[in-house]
Amino acid sequence: MAECSELEANKDYCSCTYEPCSRKGNCCACVKYHNQKGELPGCFFSKEAEKTYDRSVEFFIKSKS
């Protein structure tokens, strides 16, 4: 995983609640990881929707309706 010069600052506003996540605060690594899986990162979702851990585009669209 690439080093992130903003890691500590990013952790202050990272909304991901998945505790064992090794990418927490490393936005570039998070976006890359979820993009490779056809998903969106947790920070794209509302607080309630993020807690479902459903990162699918379909769920994102549904949660915005």
HTML snippet that shows the backbone in 3Dmol.js (N, CA, C, O; Angstrom):
<script src="https://3Dmol.org/build/3Dmol-min.js"></script>
<div id="view" style="width:600px;height:400px;position:relative"></div>
<script>
const pdb = `
ATOM      1  N   MET A   1       0.851  -1.175   0.000  1.00  0.00           N
ATOM      2  CA  MET A   1       0.000   0.000   0.000  1.00  0.00           C
ATOM      3  C   MET A   1       0.895   1.235   0.000  1.00  0.00           C
ATOM      4  O   MET A   1       1.879   1.299   0.737  1.00  0.00           O
ATOM      5  N   ALA A   2       0.547   2.210  -0.828  1.00  0.00           N
ATOM      6  CA  ALA A   2       1.323   3.442  -0.927  1.00  0.00           C
ATOM      7  C   ALA A   2       1.176   4.286   0.334  1.00  0.00           C
ATOM      8  O   ALA A   2       0.127   4.296   0.978  1.00  0.00           O
ATOM      9  N   GLU A   3       2.242   4.985   0.667  1.00  0.00           N
ATOM     10  CA  GLU A   3       2.201   5.899   1.806  1.00  0.00           C
ATOM     11  C   GLU A   3       1.344   7.111   1.441  1.00  0.00           C
ATOM     12  O   GLU A   3       1.335   7.548   0.291  1.00  0.00           O
ATOM     13  N   CYS A   4       0.641   7.638   2.405  1.00  0.00           N
ATOM     14  CA  CYS A   4      -0.222   8.798   2.189  1.00  0.00           C
ATOM     15  C   CYS A   4       0.226   9.914   3.124  1.00  0.00           C
ATOM     16  O   CYS A   4       0.225   9.745   4.343  1.00  0.00           O
ATOM     17  N   SER A   5       0.605  11.040   2.561  1.00  0.00           N
ATOM     18  CA  SER A   5       1.079  12.157   3.384  1.00  0.00           C
ATOM     19  C   SER A   5      -0.043  12.805   4.190  1.00  0.00           C
ATOM     20  O   SER A   5       0.233  13.545   5.133  1.00  0.00           O
ATOM     21  N   GLU A   6      -1.287  12.546   3.845  1.00  0.00           N
ATOM     22  CA  GLU A   6      -2.440  13.128   4.519  1.00  0.00           C
ATOM     23  C   GLU A   6      -3.181  12.109   5.389  1.00  0.00           C
ATOM     24  O   GLU A   6      -4.312  12.362   5.803  1.00  0.00           O
ATOM     25  N   LEU A   7      -2.568  10.983   5.665  1.00  0.00           N
ATOM     26  CA  LEU A   7      -3.239   9.880   6.351  1.00  0.00           C
ATOM     27  C   LEU A   7      -3.893  10.298   7.664  1.00  0.00           C
ATOM     28  O   LEU A   7      -5.073  10.018   7.874  1.00  0.00           O
ATOM     29  N   GLU A   8      -3.172  10.946   8.532  1.00  0.00           N
ATOM     30  CA  GLU A   8      -3.732  11.314   9.841  1.00  0.00           C
ATOM     31  C   GLU A   8      -4.849  12.341   9.700  1.00  0.00           C
ATOM     32  O   GLU A   8      -5.866  12.244  10.386  1.00  0.00           O
ATOM     33  N   ALA A   9      -4.673  13.321   8.824  1.00  0.00           N
ATOM     34  CA  ALA A   9      -5.723  14.320   8.601  1.00  0.00           C
ATOM     35  C   ALA A   9      -6.965  13.663   7.997  1.00  0.00           C
ATOM     36  O   ALA A   9      -8.088  14.003   8.369  1.00  0.00           O
ATOM     37  N   ASN A  10      -6.770  12.734   7.077  1.00  0.00           N
ATOM     38  CA  ASN A  10      -7.901  12.045   6.444  1.00  0.00           C
ATOM     39  C   ASN A  10      -8.678  11.208   7.446  1.00  0.00           C
ATOM     40  O   ASN A  10      -9.901  11.106   7.343  1.00  0.00           O
ATOM     41  N   LYS A  11      -8.000  10.610   8.404  1.00  0.00           N
ATOM     42  CA  LYS A  11      -8.676   9.783   9.402  1.00  0.00           C
ATOM     43  C   LYS A  11      -9.691  10.590  10.209  1.00  0.00           C
ATOM     44  O   LYS A  11     -10.666  10.036  10.717  1.00  0.00           O
ATOM     45  N   ASP A  12      -9.462  11.901  10.328  1.00  0.00           N
ATOM     46  CA  ASP A  12     -10.384  12.757  11.086  1.00  0.00           C
ATOM     47  C   ASP A  12     -11.766  12.830  10.449  1.00  0.00           C
ATOM     48  O   ASP A  12     -12.760  13.030  11.147  1.00  0.00           O
ATOM     49  N   TYR A  13     -11.838  12.670   9.133  1.00  0.00           N
ATOM     50  CA  TYR A  13     -13.147  12.761   8.487  1.00  0.00           C
ATOM     51  C   TYR A  13     -13.545  11.501   7.715  1.00  0.00           C
ATOM     52  O   TYR A  13     -14.562  11.499   7.022  1.00  0.00           O
ATOM     53  N   CYS A  14     -12.759  10.437   7.826  1.00  0.00           N
ATOM     54  CA  CYS A  14     -13.104   9.170   7.176  1.00  0.00           C
ATOM     55  C   CYS A  14     -14.338   8.592   7.858  1.00  0.00           C
ATOM     56  O   CYS A  14     -14.339   8.379   9.070  1.00  0.00           O
ATOM     57  N   SER A  15     -15.381   8.340   7.085  1.00  0.00           N
ATOM     58  CA  SER A  15     -16.646   7.866   7.658  1.00  0.00           C
ATOM     59  C   SER A  15     -16.784   6.346   7.657  1.00  0.00           C
ATOM     60  O   SER A  15     -17.832   5.826   8.038  1.00  0.00           O
ATOM     61  N   CYS A  16     -15.765   5.641   7.244  1.00  0.00           N
ATOM     62  CA  CYS A  16     -15.820   4.178   7.192  1.00  0.00           C
ATOM     63  C   CYS A  16     -15.881   3.606   8.605  1.00  0.00           C
ATOM     64  O   CYS A  16     -15.056   3.942   9.454  1.00  0.00           O
ATOM     65  N   THR A  17     -16.859   2.744   8.850  1.00  0.00           N
ATOM     66  CA  THR A  17     -17.002   2.125  10.167  1.00  0.00           C
ATOM     67  C   THR A  17     -16.496   0.683  10.187  1.00  0.00           C
ATOM     68  O   THR A  17     -16.617  -0.001  11.204  1.00  0.00           O
ATOM     69  N   TYR A  18     -15.931   0.218   9.076  1.00  0.00           N
ATOM     70  CA  TYR A  18     -15.392  -1.136   9.016  1.00  0.00           C
ATOM     71  C   TYR A  18     -14.029  -1.121   9.695  1.00  0.00           C
ATOM     72  O   TYR A  18     -13.030  -0.731   9.091  1.00  0.00           O
ATOM     73  N   GLU A  19     -13.996  -1.550  10.964  1.00  0.00           N
ATOM     74  CA  GLU A  19     -12.802  -1.398  11.804  1.00  0.00           C
ATOM     75  C   GLU A  19     -11.553  -2.133  11.330  1.00  0.00           C
ATOM     76  O   GLU A  19     -10.464  -1.577  11.479  1.00  0.00           O
ATOM     77  N   PRO A  20     -11.626  -3.334  10.772  1.00  0.00           N
ATOM     78  CA  PRO A  20     -10.361  -3.944  10.367  1.00  0.00           C
ATOM     79  C   PRO A  20      -9.805  -3.396   9.048  1.00  0.00           C
ATOM     80  O   PRO A  20      -8.835  -3.939   8.520  1.00  0.00           O
ATOM     81  N   CYS A  21     -10.404  -2.332   8.510  1.00  0.00           N
ATOM     82  CA  CYS A  21      -9.969  -1.795   7.223  1.00  0.00           C
ATOM     83  C   CYS A  21      -8.555  -1.210   7.322  1.00  0.00           C
ATOM     84  O   CYS A  21      -8.293  -0.325   8.138  1.00  0.00           O
ATOM     85  N   SER A  22      -7.661  -1.713   6.488  1.00  0.00           N
ATOM     86  CA  SER A  22      -6.274  -1.227   6.471  1.00  0.00           C
ATOM     87  C   SER A  22      -6.123   0.038   5.631  1.00  0.00           C
ATOM     88  O   SER A  22      -5.055   0.650   5.630  1.00  0.00           O
ATOM     89  N   ARG A  23      -7.169   0.437   4.922  1.00  0.00           N
ATOM     90  CA  ARG A  23      -7.102   1.618   4.052  1.00  0.00           C
ATOM     91  C   ARG A  23      -7.698   2.871   4.701  1.00  0.00           C
ATOM     92  O   ARG A  23      -7.726   3.929   4.072  1.00  0.00           O
ATOM     93  N   LYS A  24      -8.168   2.772   5.926  1.00  0.00           N
ATOM     94  CA  LYS A  24      -8.816   3.897   6.603  1.00  0.00           C
ATOM     95  C   LYS A  24      -7.904   5.125   6.584  1.00  0.00           C
ATOM     96  O   LYS A  24      -6.786   5.086   7.097  1.00  0.00           O
ATOM     97  N   GLY A  25      -8.392   6.206   5.991  1.00  0.00           N
ATOM     98  CA  GLY A  25      -7.628   7.442   5.885  1.00  0.00           C
ATOM     99  C   GLY A  25      -6.762   7.536   4.652  1.00  0.00           C
ATOM    100  O   GLY A  25      -6.267   8.617   4.331  1.00  0.00           O
ATOM    101  N   ASN A  26      -6.564   6.431   3.948  1.00  0.00           N
ATOM    102  CA  ASN A  26      -5.771   6.433   2.719  1.00  0.00           C
ATOM    103  C   ASN A  26      -6.747   6.426   1.545  1.00  0.00           C
ATOM    104  O   ASN A  26      -7.043   5.378   0.970  1.00  0.00           O
ATOM    105  N   CYS A  27      -7.236   7.601   1.204  1.00  0.00           N
ATOM    106  CA  CYS A  27      -8.320   7.734   0.219  1.00  0.00           C
ATOM    107  C   CYS A  27      -7.961   7.119  -1.133  1.00  0.00           C
ATOM    108  O   CYS A  27      -8.793   6.449  -1.744  1.00  0.00           O
ATOM    109  N   CYS A  28      -6.750   7.335  -1.600  1.00  0.00           N
ATOM    110  CA  CYS A  28      -6.347   6.780  -2.901  1.00  0.00           C
ATOM    111  C   CYS A  28      -6.433   5.263  -2.901  1.00  0.00           C
ATOM    112  O   CYS A  28      -6.952   4.671  -3.847  1.00  0.00           O
ATOM    113  N   ALA A  29      -5.930   4.632  -1.852  1.00  0.00           N
ATOM    114  CA  ALA A  29      -5.971   3.175  -1.754  1.00  0.00           C
ATOM    115  C   ALA A  29      -7.408   2.684  -1.619  1.00  0.00           C
ATOM    116  O   ALA A  29      -7.763   1.647  -2.179  1.00  0.00           O
ATOM    117  N   CYS A  30      -8.231   3.413  -0.886  1.00  0.00           N
ATOM    118  CA  CYS A  30      -9.635   3.046  -0.690  1.00  0.00           C
ATOM    119  C   CYS A  30     -10.400   3.107  -2.013  1.00  0.00           C
ATOM    120  O   CYS A  30     -11.105   2.163  -2.370  1.00  0.00           O
ATOM    121  N   VAL A  31     -10.260   4.205  -2.728  1.00  0.00           N
ATOM    122  CA  VAL A  31     -10.955   4.357  -4.011  1.00  0.00           C
ATOM    123  C   VAL A  31     -10.491   3.278  -4.987  1.00  0.00           C
ATOM    124  O   VAL A  31     -11.312   2.679  -5.681  1.00  0.00           O
ATOM    125  N   LYS A  32      -9.190   3.027  -5.047  1.00  0.00           N
ATOM    126  CA  LYS A  32      -8.655   1.993  -5.944  1.00  0.00           C
ATOM    127  C   LYS A  32      -9.227   0.628  -5.591  1.00  0.00           C
ATOM    128  O   LYS A  32      -9.669  -0.107  -6.474  1.00  0.00           O
ATOM    129  N   TYR A  33      -9.223   0.285  -4.314  1.00  0.00           N
ATOM    130  CA  TYR A  33      -9.738  -1.008  -3.848  1.00  0.00           C
ATOM    131  C   TYR A  33     -11.208  -1.189  -4.239  1.00  0.00           C
ATOM    132  O   TYR A  33     -11.576  -2.204  -4.829  1.00  0.00           O
ATOM    133  N   HIS A  34     -12.031  -0.216  -3.914  1.00  0.00           N
ATOM    134  CA  HIS A  34     -13.460  -0.345  -4.204  1.00  0.00           C
ATOM    135  C   HIS A  34     -13.745  -0.289  -5.698  1.00  0.00           C
ATOM    136  O   HIS A  34     -14.647  -0.979  -6.174  1.00  0.00           O
ATOM    137  N   ASN A  35     -13.006   0.505  -6.439  1.00  0.00           N
ATOM    138  CA  ASN A  35     -13.178   0.569  -7.890  1.00  0.00           C
ATOM    139  C   ASN A  35     -12.884  -0.788  -8.524  1.00  0.00           C
ATOM    140  O   ASN A  35     -13.607  -1.220  -9.421  1.00  0.00           O
ATOM    141  N   GLN A  36     -11.838  -1.457  -8.069  1.00  0.00           N
ATOM    142  CA  GLN A  36     -11.492  -2.777  -8.600  1.00  0.00           C
ATOM    143  C   GLN A  36     -12.584  -3.799  -8.326  1.00  0.00           C
ATOM    144  O   GLN A  36     -12.702  -4.785  -9.054  1.00  0.00           O
ATOM    145  N   LYS A  37     -13.378  -3.582  -7.297  1.00  0.00           N
ATOM    146  CA  LYS A  37     -14.470  -4.486  -6.946  1.00  0.00           C
ATOM    147  C   LYS A  37     -15.812  -4.033  -7.527  1.00  0.00           C
ATOM    148  O   LYS A  37     -16.842  -4.664  -7.287  1.00  0.00           O
ATOM    149  N   GLY A  38     -15.796  -2.925  -8.302  1.00  0.00           N
ATOM    150  CA  GLY A  38     -17.031  -2.402  -8.877  1.00  0.00           C
ATOM    151  C   GLY A  38     -17.917  -1.737  -7.843  1.00  0.00           C
ATOM    152  O   GLY A  38     -19.142  -1.730  -7.968  1.00  0.00           O
ATOM    153  N   GLU A  39     -17.280  -1.172  -6.812  1.00  0.00           N
ATOM    154  CA  GLU A  39     -18.003  -0.563  -5.690  1.00  0.00           C
ATOM    155  C   GLU A  39     -17.625   0.904  -5.527  1.00  0.00           C
ATOM    156  O   GLU A  39     -16.763   1.432  -6.230  1.00  0.00           O
ATOM    157  N   LEU A  40     -18.301   1.542  -4.572  1.00  0.00           N
ATOM    158  CA  LEU A  40     -17.973   2.904  -4.159  1.00  0.00           C
ATOM    159  C   LEU A  40     -17.466   2.861  -2.724  1.00  0.00           C
ATOM    160  O   LEU A  40     -17.871   1.990  -1.953  1.00  0.00           O
ATOM    161  N   PRO A  41     -16.583   3.788  -2.352  1.00  0.00           N
ATOM    162  CA  PRO A  41     -16.112   3.830  -0.970  1.00  0.00           C
ATOM    163  C   PRO A  41     -17.225   4.264  -0.020  1.00  0.00           C
ATOM    164  O   PRO A  41     -18.186   4.912  -0.433  1.00  0.00           O
ATOM    165  N   GLY A  42     -17.089   3.903   1.246  1.00  0.00           N
ATOM    166  CA  GLY A  42     -18.098   4.207   2.257  1.00  0.00           C
ATOM    167  C   GLY A  42     -18.406   5.683   2.393  1.00  0.00           C
ATOM    168  O   GLY A  42     -19.531   6.043   2.741  1.00  0.00           O
ATOM    169  N   CYS A  43     -17.432   6.554   2.127  1.00  0.00           N
ATOM    170  CA  CYS A  43     -17.644   7.991   2.301  1.00  0.00           C
ATOM    171  C   CYS A  43     -18.637   8.570   1.294  1.00  0.00           C
ATOM    172  O   CYS A  43     -19.057   9.718   1.435  1.00  0.00           O
ATOM    173  N   PHE A  44     -19.016   7.798   0.288  1.00  0.00           N
ATOM    174  CA  PHE A  44     -20.009   8.263  -0.673  1.00  0.00           C
ATOM    175  C   PHE A  44     -21.427   8.116  -0.122  1.00  0.00           C
ATOM    176  O   PHE A  44     -22.362   8.715  -0.652  1.00  0.00           O
ATOM    177  N   PHE A  45     -21.590   7.327   0.932  1.00  0.00           N
ATOM    178  CA  PHE A  45     -22.902   6.979   1.459  1.00  0.00           C
ATOM    179  C   PHE A  45     -23.265   7.809   2.686  1.00  0.00           C
ATOM    180  O   PHE A  45     -22.396   8.376   3.349  1.00  0.00           O
ATOM    181  N   SER A  46     -24.555   7.869   2.975  1.00  0.00           N
ATOM    182  CA  SER A  46     -25.002   8.505   4.216  1.00  0.00           C
ATOM    183  C   SER A  46     -24.487   7.675   5.386  1.00  0.00           C
ATOM    184  O   SER A  46     -24.054   6.538   5.204  1.00  0.00           O
ATOM    185  N   LYS A  47     -24.535   8.239   6.571  1.00  0.00           N
ATOM    186  CA  LYS A  47     -24.059   7.541   7.762  1.00  0.00           C
ATOM    187  C   LYS A  47     -24.811   6.220   7.955  1.00  0.00           C
ATOM    188  O   LYS A  47     -24.195   5.205   8.277  1.00  0.00           O
ATOM    189  N   GLU A  48     -26.107   6.223   7.764  1.00  0.00           N
ATOM    190  CA  GLU A  48     -26.926   5.028   7.939  1.00  0.00           C
ATOM    191  C   GLU A  48     -26.630   3.989   6.856  1.00  0.00           C
ATOM    192  O   GLU A  48     -26.489   2.802   7.151  1.00  0.00           O
ATOM    193  N   ALA A  49     -26.538   4.436   5.618  1.00  0.00           N
ATOM    194  CA  ALA A  49     -26.284   3.510   4.509  1.00  0.00           C
ATOM    195  C   ALA A  49     -24.880   2.917   4.592  1.00  0.00           C
ATOM    196  O   ALA A  49     -24.679   1.754   4.242  1.00  0.00           O
ATOM    197  N   GLU A  50     -23.919   3.694   5.045  1.00  0.00           N
ATOM    198  CA  GLU A  50     -22.541   3.196   5.155  1.00  0.00           C
ATOM    199  C   GLU A  50     -22.455   2.004   6.090  1.00  0.00           C
ATOM    200  O   GLU A  50     -21.679   1.081   5.845  1.00  0.00           O
ATOM    201  N   LYS A  51     -23.239   2.011   7.154  1.00  0.00           N
ATOM    202  CA  LYS A  51     -23.194   0.949   8.158  1.00  0.00           C
ATOM    203  C   LYS A  51     -23.668  -0.406   7.636  1.00  0.00           C
ATOM    204  O   LYS A  51     -23.465  -1.422   8.300  1.00  0.00           O
ATOM    205  N   THR A  52     -24.296  -0.440   6.458  1.00  0.00           N
ATOM    206  CA  THR A  52     -24.744  -1.713   5.880  1.00  0.00           C
ATOM    207  C   THR A  52     -23.582  -2.451   5.205  1.00  0.00           C
ATOM    208  O   THR A  52     -23.674  -3.651   4.946  1.00  0.00           O
ATOM    209  N   TYR A  53     -22.516  -1.749   4.927  1.00  0.00           N
ATOM    210  CA  TYR A  53     -21.336  -2.266   4.204  1.00  0.00           C
ATOM    211  C   TYR A  53     -21.670  -2.701   2.788  1.00  0.00           C
ATOM    212  O   TYR A  53     -20.869  -3.381   2.146  1.00  0.00           O
ATOM    213  N   ASP A  54     -22.844  -2.319   2.288  1.00  0.00           N
ATOM    214  CA  ASP A  54     -23.192  -2.575   0.884  1.00  0.00           C
ATOM    215  C   ASP A  54     -22.629  -1.410   0.084  1.00  0.00           C
ATOM    216  O   ASP A  54     -23.169  -0.305   0.131  1.00  0.00           O
ATOM    217  N   ARG A  55     -21.562  -1.645  -0.640  1.00  0.00           N
ATOM    218  CA  ARG A  55     -20.874  -0.583  -1.385  1.00  0.00           C
ATOM    219  C   ARG A  55     -21.236  -0.581  -2.866  1.00  0.00           C
ATOM    220  O   ARG A  55     -20.575   0.078  -3.669  1.00  0.00           O
ATOM    221  N   SER A  56     -22.272  -1.307  -3.224  1.00  0.00           N
ATOM    222  CA  SER A  56     -22.633  -1.413  -4.634  1.00  0.00           C
ATOM    223  C   SER A  56     -23.192  -0.095  -5.167  1.00  0.00           C
ATOM    224  O   SER A  56     -23.770   0.706  -4.432  1.00  0.00           O
ATOM    225  N   VAL A  57     -22.999   0.098  -6.466  1.00  0.00           N
ATOM    226  CA  VAL A  57     -23.536   1.284  -7.132  1.00  0.00           C
ATOM    227  C   VAL A  57     -25.057   1.263  -7.056  1.00  0.00           C
ATOM    228  O   VAL A  57     -25.692   2.302  -6.874  1.00  0.00           O
ATOM    229  N   GLU A  58     -25.636   0.077  -7.196  1.00  0.00           N
ATOM    230  CA  GLU A  58     -27.092  -0.060  -7.142  1.00  0.00           C
ATOM    231  C   GLU A  58     -27.633   0.396  -5.790  1.00  0.00           C
ATOM    232  O   GLU A  58     -28.639   1.103  -5.730  1.00  0.00           O
ATOM    233  N   PHE A  59     -26.968  -0.006  -4.702  1.00  0.00           N
ATOM    234  CA  PHE A  59     -27.406   0.407  -3.364  1.00  0.00           C
ATOM    235  C   PHE A  59     -27.224   1.901  -3.173  1.00  0.00           C
ATOM    236  O   PHE A  59     -28.055   2.557  -2.546  1.00  0.00           O
ATOM    237  N   PHE A  60     -26.137   2.442  -3.713  1.00  0.00           N
ATOM    238  CA  PHE A  60     -25.893   3.891  -3.631  1.00  0.00           C
ATOM    239  C   PHE A  60     -27.052   4.652  -4.277  1.00  0.00           C
ATOM    240  O   PHE A  60     -27.589   5.589  -3.685  1.00  0.00           O
ATOM    241  N   ILE A  61     -27.431   4.255  -5.476  1.00  0.00           N
ATOM    242  CA  ILE A  61     -28.523   4.928  -6.180  1.00  0.00           C
ATOM    243  C   ILE A  61     -29.819   4.788  -5.400  1.00  0.00           C
ATOM    244  O   ILE A  61     -30.559   5.759  -5.238  1.00  0.00           O
ATOM    245  N   LYS A  62     -30.096   3.585  -4.919  1.00  0.00           N
ATOM    246  CA  LYS A  62     -31.314   3.336  -4.135  1.00  0.00           C
ATOM    247  C   LYS A  62     -31.330   4.177  -2.867  1.00  0.00           C
ATOM    248  O   LYS A  62     -32.374   4.709  -2.487  1.00  0.00           O
ATOM    249  N   SER A  63     -30.177   4.301  -2.206  1.00  0.00           N
ATOM    250  CA  SER A  63     -30.119   5.051  -0.955  1.00  0.00           C
ATOM    251  C   SER A  63     -30.291   6.557  -1.151  1.00  0.00           C
ATOM    252  O   SER A  63     -30.606   7.275  -0.202  1.00  0.00           O
ATOM    253  N   LYS A  64     -30.089   7.024  -2.353  1.00  0.00           N
ATOM    254  CA  LYS A  64     -30.249   8.452  -2.667  1.00  0.00           C
ATOM    255  C   LYS A  64     -31.660   8.792  -3.102  1.00  0.00           C
ATOM    256  O   LYS A  64     -32.002   9.968  -3.229  1.00  0.00           O
ATOM    257  N   SER A  65     -32.487   7.777  -3.334  1.00  0.00           N
ATOM    258  CA  SER A  65     -33.866   8.007  -3.806  1.00  0.00           C
ATOM    259  C   SER A  65     -34.780   8.392  -2.679  1.00  0.00           C
ATOM    260  O   SER A  65     -35.969   8.620  -2.898  1.00  0.00           O
TER     261      SER A  65
END
`;
const viewer = $3Dmol.createViewer("view");
viewer.addModel(pdb, "pdb");
viewer.setStyle({}, {cartoon: {color: "spectrum"}});
viewer.zoomTo();
viewer.render();
</script>
